[in-house]
Amino acid sequence: MNSQHAPNCCPAPAIAGEGQCQDAADIFAALSDVTRLQLALFIYRCSPNPVCACSFPEVFNISRSTISHHLTRLVNAGILGREQQGKWAYYSIAPDFDTRLLDVVPKPRASTTHKPKGSHRDQNPFCLQTKRWSLTNGSCHCARTSQL
């Protein structure tokens, strides 16, 4: 039944265009994977600071190649933005992405927040000077590895 032939008691709204629906379907498909949703939430909750790709394997305890695959899907869907700085990529929420989709996921309680055991993030979660994850000595992981 289309809007031109709908009975007067049940007026039909205009149908969304195929392009609009495909864009939304791509976003929903990207966020339908638990790991990708966790990655998007992690980056969103670090906003406005971008997150270095070096942080993900330790935080999520999965390989760099798997992380890379998931991040690529999120970037291609328009959820994340990616900025290359030297050998490291930094991820942030794309400016055009509607973050209300991520707001529906409740924030974890402090006792359920994932922290790798013995992580430098236990004592020094974020380096305010470099706007990156810190090590216990106060230097950024990215700066330290680029000096090696």
mmCIF file of the C-alpha atoms, coordinates in Angstrom:
data_MODEL
# 
_entry.id   MODEL 
# 
loop_
_atom_site.group_PDB 
_atom_site.id 
_atom_site.type_symbol 
_atom_site.label_atom_id 
_atom_site.label_alt_id 
_atom_site.label_comp_id 
_atom_site.label_asym_id 
_atom_site.label_entity_id 
_atom_site.label_seq_id 
_atom_site.pdbx_PDB_ins_code 
_atom_site.Cartn_x 
_atom_site.Cartn_y 
_atom_site.Cartn_z 
_atom_site.occupancy 
_atom_site.B_iso_or_equiv 
_atom_site.pdbx_formal_charge 
_atom_site.auth_seq_id 
_atom_site.auth_comp_id 
_atom_site.auth_asym_id 
_atom_site.auth_atom_id 
_atom_site.pdbx_PDB_model_num 
ATOM 1   C CA . MET A 1 1   ? 0.000  0.000  0.000  1.00 0.00 ? 1   MET A CA 1 
ATOM 2   C CA . ASN A 1 2   ? 1.503  3.332  -0.961 1.00 0.00 ? 2   ASN A CA 1 
ATOM 3   C CA . SER A 1 3   ? 0.675  6.779  0.397  1.00 0.00 ? 3   SER A CA 1 
ATOM 4   C CA . GLN A 1 4   ? -1.397 7.671  -2.672 1.00 0.00 ? 4   GLN A CA 1 
ATOM 5   C CA . HIS A 1 5   ? -3.886 4.841  -2.042 1.00 0.00 ? 5   HIS A CA 1 
ATOM 6   C CA . ALA A 1 6   ? -3.882 4.723  1.773  1.00 0.00 ? 6   ALA A CA 1 
ATOM 7   C CA . PRO A 1 7   ? -7.268 4.925  3.473  1.00 0.00 ? 7   PRO A CA 1 
ATOM 8   C CA . ASN A 1 8   ? -7.978 8.235  5.207  1.00 0.00 ? 8   ASN A CA 1 
ATOM 9   C CA . CYS A 1 9   ? -8.019 6.549  8.628  1.00 0.00 ? 9   CYS A CA 1 
ATOM 10  C CA . CYS A 1 10  ? -4.403 5.412  8.270  1.00 0.00 ? 10  CYS A CA 1 
ATOM 11  C CA . PRO A 1 11  ? -2.329 8.083  6.531  1.00 0.00 ? 11  PRO A CA 1 
ATOM 12  C CA . ALA A 1 12  ? 0.953  6.596  5.386  1.00 0.00 ? 12  ALA A CA 1 
ATOM 13  C CA . PRO A 1 13  ? 4.204  8.518  5.828  1.00 0.00 ? 13  PRO A CA 1 
ATOM 14  C CA . ALA A 1 14  ? 6.607  9.026  2.969  1.00 0.00 ? 14  ALA A CA 1 
ATOM 15  C CA . ILE A 1 15  ? 8.910  6.058  2.455  1.00 0.00 ? 15  ILE A CA 1 
ATOM 16  C CA . ALA A 1 16  ? 12.614 6.717  3.084  1.00 0.00 ? 16  ALA A CA 1 
ATOM 17  C CA . GLY A 1 17  ? 14.791 6.656  -0.007 1.00 0.00 ? 17  GLY A CA 1 
ATOM 18  C CA . GLU A 1 18  ? 16.864 3.607  -0.846 1.00 0.00 ? 18  GLU A CA 1 
ATOM 19  C CA . GLY A 1 19  ? 20.134 5.531  -0.472 1.00 0.00 ? 19  GLY A CA 1 
ATOM 20  C CA . GLN A 1 20  ? 19.202 6.766  3.003  1.00 0.00 ? 20  GLN A CA 1 
ATOM 21  C CA . CYS A 1 21  ? 18.218 3.269  4.064  1.00 0.00 ? 21  CYS A CA 1 
ATOM 22  C CA . GLN A 1 22  ? 21.418 1.754  2.651  1.00 0.00 ? 22  GLN A CA 1 
ATOM 23  C CA . ASP A 1 23  ? 23.571 4.242  4.602  1.00 0.00 ? 23  ASP A CA 1 
ATOM 24  C CA . ALA A 1 24  ? 21.688 3.417  7.809  1.00 0.00 ? 24  ALA A CA 1 
ATOM 25  C CA . ALA A 1 25  ? 21.899 -0.331 7.093  1.00 0.00 ? 25  ALA A CA 1 
ATOM 26  C CA . ASP A 1 26  ? 25.687 -0.039 6.665  1.00 0.00 ? 26  ASP A CA 1 
ATOM 27  C CA . ILE A 1 27  ? 25.982 1.689  10.051 1.00 0.00 ? 27  ILE A CA 1 
ATOM 28  C CA . PHE A 1 28  ? 23.765 -0.874 11.771 1.00 0.00 ? 28  PHE A CA 1 
ATOM 29  C CA . ALA A 1 29  ? 25.697 -3.740 10.148 1.00 0.00 ? 29  ALA A CA 1 
ATOM 30  C CA . ALA A 1 30  ? 29.019 -2.292 11.327 1.00 0.00 ? 30  ALA A CA 1 
ATOM 31  C CA . LEU A 1 31  ? 27.708 -1.871 14.877 1.00 0.00 ? 31  LEU A CA 1 
ATOM 32  C CA . SER A 1 32  ? 26.057 -5.320 14.941 1.00 0.00 ? 32  SER A CA 1 
ATOM 33  C CA . ASP A 1 33  ? 29.383 -6.977 15.792 1.00 0.00 ? 33  ASP A CA 1 
ATOM 34  C CA . VAL A 1 34  ? 30.106 -6.866 19.549 1.00 0.00 ? 34  VAL A CA 1 
ATOM 35  C CA . THR A 1 35  ? 33.812 -6.090 19.128 1.00 0.00 ? 35  THR A CA 1 
ATOM 36  C CA . ARG A 1 36  ? 33.135 -3.259 16.674 1.00 0.00 ? 36  ARG A CA 1 
ATOM 37  C CA . LEU A 1 37  ? 30.494 -1.834 18.996 1.00 0.00 ? 37  LEU A CA 1 
ATOM 38  C CA . GLN A 1 38  ? 32.969 -2.003 21.897 1.00 0.00 ? 38  GLN A CA 1 
ATOM 39  C CA . LEU A 1 39  ? 35.634 -0.274 19.778 1.00 0.00 ? 39  LEU A CA 1 
ATOM 40  C CA . ALA A 1 40  ? 33.223 2.488  18.762 1.00 0.00 ? 40  ALA A CA 1 
ATOM 41  C CA . LEU A 1 41  ? 32.116 2.976  22.379 1.00 0.00 ? 41  LEU A CA 1 
ATOM 42  C CA . PHE A 1 42  ? 35.714 3.052  23.615 1.00 0.00 ? 42  PHE A CA 1 
ATOM 43  C CA . ILE A 1 43  ? 36.649 5.738  21.080 1.00 0.00 ? 43  ILE A CA 1 
ATOM 44  C CA . TYR A 1 44  ? 33.433 7.678  21.718 1.00 0.00 ? 44  TYR A CA 1 
ATOM 45  C CA . ARG A 1 45  ? 34.001 7.687  25.474 1.00 0.00 ? 45  ARG A CA 1 
ATOM 46  C CA . CYS A 1 46  ? 37.571 8.955  24.956 1.00 0.00 ? 46  CYS A CA 1 
ATOM 47  C CA . SER A 1 47  ? 36.216 11.924 22.991 1.00 0.00 ? 47  SER A CA 1 
ATOM 48  C CA . PRO A 1 48  ? 37.236 14.561 22.175 1.00 0.00 ? 48  PRO A CA 1 
ATOM 49  C CA . ASN A 1 49  ? 40.712 13.007 22.258 1.00 0.00 ? 49  ASN A CA 1 
ATOM 50  C CA . PRO A 1 50  ? 41.638 10.707 19.381 1.00 0.00 ? 50  PRO A CA 1 
ATOM 51  C CA . VAL A 1 51  ? 42.782 7.202  20.314 1.00 0.00 ? 51  VAL A CA 1 
ATOM 52  C CA . CYS A 1 52  ? 46.016 5.772  18.950 1.00 0.00 ? 52  CYS A CA 1 
ATOM 53  C CA . ALA A 1 53  ? 45.804 2.372  17.276 1.00 0.00 ? 53  ALA A CA 1 
ATOM 54  C CA . CYS A 1 54  ? 48.582 1.171  19.584 1.00 0.00 ? 54  CYS A CA 1 
ATOM 55  C CA . SER A 1 55  ? 46.079 1.160  22.484 1.00 0.00 ? 55  SER A CA 1 
ATOM 56  C CA . PHE A 1 56  ? 43.623 -1.356 21.065 1.00 0.00 ? 56  PHE A CA 1 
ATOM 57  C CA . PRO A 1 57  ? 45.473 -4.708 21.182 1.00 0.00 ? 57  PRO A CA 1 
ATOM 58  C CA . GLU A 1 58  ? 46.265 -4.300 24.885 1.00 0.00 ? 58  GLU A CA 1 
ATOM 59  C CA . VAL A 1 59  ? 42.833 -3.010 25.862 1.00 0.00 ? 59  VAL A CA 1 
ATOM 60  C CA . PHE A 1 60  ? 40.850 -5.553 23.828 1.00 0.00 ? 60  PHE A CA 1 
ATOM 61  C CA . ASN A 1 61  ? 43.335 -8.437 24.005 1.00 0.00 ? 61  ASN A CA 1 
ATOM 62  C CA . ILE A 1 62  ? 43.012 -9.310 20.306 1.00 0.00 ? 62  ILE A CA 1 
ATOM 63  C CA . SER A 1 63  ? 45.518 -9.202 17.450 1.00 0.00 ? 63  SER A CA 1 
ATOM 64  C CA . ARG A 1 64  ? 46.418 -6.040 15.555 1.00 0.00 ? 64  ARG A CA 1 
ATOM 65  C CA . SER A 1 65  ? 45.156 -7.551 12.292 1.00 0.00 ? 65  SER A CA 1 
ATOM 66  C CA . THR A 1 66  ? 41.740 -8.278 13.801 1.00 0.00 ? 66  THR A CA 1 
ATOM 67  C CA . ILE A 1 67  ? 41.592 -4.787 15.297 1.00 0.00 ? 67  ILE A CA 1 
ATOM 68  C CA . SER A 1 68  ? 42.585 -3.321 11.923 1.00 0.00 ? 68  SER A CA 1 
ATOM 69  C CA . HIS A 1 69  ? 39.784 -5.232 10.173 1.00 0.00 ? 69  HIS A CA 1 
ATOM 70  C CA . HIS A 1 70  ? 37.182 -3.971 12.654 1.00 0.00 ? 70  HIS A CA 1 
ATOM 71  C CA . LEU A 1 71  ? 38.433 -0.373 12.556 1.00 0.00 ? 71  LEU A CA 1 
ATOM 72  C CA . THR A 1 72  ? 38.355 -0.399 8.743  1.00 0.00 ? 72  THR A CA 1 
ATOM 73  C CA . ARG A 1 73  ? 34.712 -1.524 8.806  1.00 0.00 ? 73  ARG A CA 1 
ATOM 74  C CA . LEU A 1 74  ? 33.850 1.292  11.246 1.00 0.00 ? 74  LEU A CA 1 
ATOM 75  C CA . VAL A 1 75  ? 35.677 3.897  9.139  1.00 0.00 ? 75  VAL A CA 1 
ATOM 76  C CA . ASN A 1 76  ? 34.039 2.674  5.905  1.00 0.00 ? 76  ASN A CA 1 
ATOM 77  C CA . ALA A 1 77  ? 30.596 2.868  7.539  1.00 0.00 ? 77  ALA A CA 1 
ATOM 78  C CA . GLY A 1 78  ? 31.205 6.513  8.479  1.00 0.00 ? 78  GLY A CA 1 
ATOM 79  C CA . ILE A 1 79  ? 31.272 5.868  12.232 1.00 0.00 ? 79  ILE A CA 1 
ATOM 80  C CA . LEU A 1 80  ? 34.956 6.633  12.796 1.00 0.00 ? 80  LEU A CA 1 
ATOM 81  C CA . GLY A 1 81  ? 37.440 9.045  11.342 1.00 0.00 ? 81  GLY A CA 1 
ATOM 82  C CA . ARG A 1 82  ? 41.091 8.059  10.903 1.00 0.00 ? 82  ARG A CA 1 
ATOM 83  C CA . GLU A 1 83  ? 44.124 10.360 10.939 1.00 0.00 ? 83  GLU A CA 1 
ATOM 84  C CA . GLN A 1 84  ? 47.610 9.095  10.162 1.00 0.00 ? 84  GLN A CA 1 
ATOM 85  C CA . GLN A 1 85  ? 50.463 10.659 12.158 1.00 0.00 ? 85  GLN A CA 1 
ATOM 86  C CA . GLY A 1 86  ? 53.759 9.063  11.277 1.00 0.00 ? 86  GLY A CA 1 
ATOM 87  C CA . LYS A 1 87  ? 53.512 5.305  11.692 1.00 0.00 ? 87  LYS A CA 1 
ATOM 88  C CA . TRP A 1 88  ? 50.464 5.470  13.996 1.00 0.00 ? 88  TRP A CA 1 
ATOM 89  C CA . ALA A 1 89  ? 46.818 5.986  13.132 1.00 0.00 ? 89  ALA A CA 1 
ATOM 90  C CA . TYR A 1 90  ? 44.516 7.908  15.453 1.00 0.00 ? 90  TYR A CA 1 
ATOM 91  C CA . TYR A 1 91  ? 40.793 7.238  15.536 1.00 0.00 ? 91  TYR A CA 1 
ATOM 92  C CA . SER A 1 92  ? 37.919 9.445  16.605 1.00 0.00 ? 92  SER A CA 1 
ATOM 93  C CA . ILE A 1 93  ? 34.179 9.540  16.063 1.00 0.00 ? 93  ILE A CA 1 
ATOM 94  C CA . ALA A 1 94  ? 33.342 10.889 12.607 1.00 0.00 ? 94  ALA A CA 1 
ATOM 95  C CA . PRO A 1 95  ? 31.864 14.397 12.818 1.00 0.00 ? 95  PRO A CA 1 
ATOM 96  C CA . ASP A 1 96  ? 28.745 13.428 10.837 1.00 0.00 ? 96  ASP A CA 1 
ATOM 97  C CA . PHE A 1 97  ? 28.012 10.293 12.870 1.00 0.00 ? 97  PHE A CA 1 
ATOM 98  C CA . ASP A 1 98  ? 24.942 10.496 15.125 1.00 0.00 ? 98  ASP A CA 1 
ATOM 99  C CA . THR A 1 99  ? 26.335 9.482  18.512 1.00 0.00 ? 99  THR A CA 1 
ATOM 100 C CA . ARG A 1 100 ? 22.849 8.909  19.911 1.00 0.00 ? 100 ARG A CA 1 
ATOM 101 C CA . LEU A 1 101 ? 23.236 5.381  18.528 1.00 0.00 ? 101 LEU A CA 1 
ATOM 102 C CA . LEU A 1 102 ? 26.073 4.842  21.004 1.00 0.00 ? 102 LEU A CA 1 
ATOM 103 C CA . ASP A 1 103 ? 24.364 6.645  23.882 1.00 0.00 ? 103 ASP A CA 1 
ATOM 104 C CA . VAL A 1 104 ? 21.818 3.818  24.161 1.00 0.00 ? 104 VAL A CA 1 
ATOM 105 C CA . VAL A 1 105 ? 24.531 1.491  25.521 1.00 0.00 ? 105 VAL A CA 1 
ATOM 106 C CA . PRO A 1 106 ? 24.818 2.028  29.290 1.00 0.00 ? 106 PRO A CA 1 
ATOM 107 C CA . LYS A 1 107 ? 28.204 2.981  30.689 1.00 0.00 ? 107 LYS A CA 1 
ATOM 108 C CA . PRO A 1 108 ? 29.833 0.187  32.693 1.00 0.00 ? 108 PRO A CA 1 
ATOM 109 C CA . ARG A 1 109 ? 30.024 0.447  36.448 1.00 0.00 ? 109 ARG A CA 1 
ATOM 110 C CA . ALA A 1 110 ? 33.480 1.182  37.806 1.00 0.00 ? 110 ALA A CA 1 
ATOM 111 C CA . SER A 1 111 ? 33.899 -2.421 38.963 1.00 0.00 ? 111 SER A CA 1 
ATOM 112 C CA . THR A 1 112 ? 33.192 -3.791 35.473 1.00 0.00 ? 112 THR A CA 1 
ATOM 113 C CA . THR A 1 113 ? 35.457 -1.426 33.537 1.00 0.00 ? 113 THR A CA 1 
ATOM 114 C CA . HIS A 1 114 ? 37.960 -3.476 31.551 1.00 0.00 ? 114 HIS A CA 1 
ATOM 115 C CA . LYS A 1 115 ? 41.573 -2.801 32.508 1.00 0.00 ? 115 LYS A CA 1 
ATOM 116 C CA . PRO A 1 116 ? 44.321 -5.178 31.560 1.00 0.00 ? 116 PRO A CA 1 
ATOM 117 C CA . LYS A 1 117 ? 45.959 -6.635 34.647 1.00 0.00 ? 117 LYS A CA 1 
ATOM 118 C CA . GLY A 1 118 ? 49.018 -4.623 35.608 1.00 0.00 ? 118 GLY A CA 1 
ATOM 119 C CA . SER A 1 119 ? 48.263 -2.030 32.970 1.00 0.00 ? 119 SER A CA 1 
ATOM 120 C CA . HIS A 1 120 ? 49.921 1.352  33.024 1.00 0.00 ? 120 HIS A CA 1 
ATOM 121 C CA . ARG A 1 121 ? 46.404 2.726  32.640 1.00 0.00 ? 121 ARG A CA 1 
ATOM 122 C CA . ASP A 1 122 ? 45.596 1.680  36.225 1.00 0.00 ? 122 ASP A CA 1 
ATOM 123 C CA . GLN A 1 123 ? 47.648 4.558  37.627 1.00 0.00 ? 123 GLN A CA 1 
ATOM 124 C CA . ASN A 1 124 ? 47.874 7.002  34.739 1.00 0.00 ? 124 ASN A CA 1 
ATOM 125 C CA . PRO A 1 125 ? 44.933 6.569  32.373 1.00 0.00 ? 125 PRO A CA 1 
ATOM 126 C CA . PHE A 1 126 ? 45.472 9.416  29.953 1.00 0.00 ? 126 PHE A CA 1 
ATOM 127 C CA . CYS A 1 127 ? 48.378 11.750 29.263 1.00 0.00 ? 127 CYS A CA 1 
ATOM 128 C CA . LEU A 1 128 ? 46.887 15.229 29.270 1.00 0.00 ? 128 LEU A CA 1 
ATOM 129 C CA . GLN A 1 129 ? 50.021 16.687 27.720 1.00 0.00 ? 129 GLN A CA 1 
ATOM 130 C CA . THR A 1 130 ? 50.141 14.424 24.653 1.00 0.00 ? 130 THR A CA 1 
ATOM 131 C CA . LYS A 1 131 ? 46.393 13.629 24.630 1.00 0.00 ? 131 LYS A CA 1 
ATOM 132 C CA . ARG A 1 132 ? 47.303 9.938  24.403 1.00 0.00 ? 132 ARG A CA 1 
ATOM 133 C CA . TRP A 1 133 ? 47.357 6.898  26.664 1.00 0.00 ? 133 TRP A CA 1 
ATOM 134 C CA . SER A 1 134 ? 50.216 7.195  29.122 1.00 0.00 ? 134 SER A CA 1 
ATOM 135 C CA . LEU A 1 135 ? 52.783 4.842  30.534 1.00 0.00 ? 135 LEU A CA 1 
ATOM 136 C CA . THR A 1 136 ? 53.669 4.997  34.214 1.00 0.00 ? 136 THR A CA 1 
ATOM 137 C CA . ASN A 1 137 ? 56.671 7.174  33.394 1.00 0.00 ? 137 ASN A CA 1 
ATOM 138 C CA . GLY A 1 138 ? 54.316 9.776  31.888 1.00 0.00 ? 138 GLY A CA 1 
ATOM 139 C CA . SER A 1 139 ? 55.396 9.345  28.266 1.00 0.00 ? 139 SER A CA 1 
ATOM 140 C CA . CYS A 1 140 ? 53.082 8.205  25.509 1.00 0.00 ? 140 CYS A CA 1 
ATOM 141 C CA . HIS A 1 141 ? 53.416 4.656  24.224 1.00 0.00 ? 141 HIS A CA 1 
ATOM 142 C CA . CYS A 1 142 ? 53.606 6.017  20.675 1.00 0.00 ? 142 CYS A CA 1 
ATOM 143 C CA . ALA A 1 143 ? 56.431 8.431  21.506 1.00 0.00 ? 143 ALA A CA 1 
ATOM 144 C CA . ARG A 1 144 ? 58.334 5.681  23.315 1.00 0.00 ? 144 ARG A CA 1 
ATOM 145 C CA . THR A 1 145 ? 58.081 3.141  20.493 1.00 0.00 ? 145 THR A CA 1 
ATOM 146 C CA . SER A 1 146 ? 59.020 5.678  17.821 1.00 0.00 ? 146 SER A CA 1 
ATOM 147 C CA . GLN A 1 147 ? 62.256 6.379  19.749 1.00 0.00 ? 147 GLN A CA 1 
ATOM 148 C CA . LEU A 1 148 ? 63.223 2.677  19.876 1.00 0.00 ? 148 LEU A CA 1 
# 
